[in-house]
């Protein structure tokens, strides 16, 4: 049997060993939801960059850049970070550079794993199916907020890890897994009200960007599994 672990923030990742494991990066509000939406709508590849300076350099080279900090679109960027911006007409066949406050940092942090894949509620079943098929240890990395714990990422971590353990193919000795499974059990049937507890929901509301909340918690909009390959995010297979 394979193990499943949950890391609740990028600041905690240093105490985990990612070698030989599949790291599943989750950033429900909004980065991994945006990445899954881009992939679903036909983007060719995404170049994730950690810093604003790198994003600016790509912009100067003529790339289309998606960049935000603290939820807000950066002035030089072509796009902000709403999944609704990335329709098929906008992204099909394109290469996009992507830099966010938390999600792209988490992807960079997890890069020493055997593989990094991108998870969201939007591709929930596809991610669970893929992880079961690989028969490798799994480490779910919650992007969090500037190194801090986020409820929304823990909820998704609980949903994924719970499904893996229920399959009988995975087991855990990780308290973070058990805590996230319990949190998901509490919240899953009352998400329309439970989201009010989520700090990022209120950050987005203050910016007038909370129209994405319901969408980002929608399960199985896509079957795409984005994967990090040679420093690019591409659709699996």
Buried (B, 14 or more C-beta within 10 A) or exposed (E): EBBBBBBBBBBBBEEBEBEEBBBBBBBBBBBBBBBBBBBBBBBBBBBBBBEBEBBBBBBEEEBBBBBBBEBBBBEEBBBBBBBEBBEEEBBEEBBBBBBBBBBBBBBBBBBEBBBBBBBBBBBBEBBBBBBBEBEBBBBBBBBBBEEEBBBBBBBBBBBBBBBBBEEEBBEBEBEBBBBBBEBBEEBBEEBEEBBEEBBBBEBBEEBEBBEBBEBBBEEEBBBBBBBBEEEEBBBBE
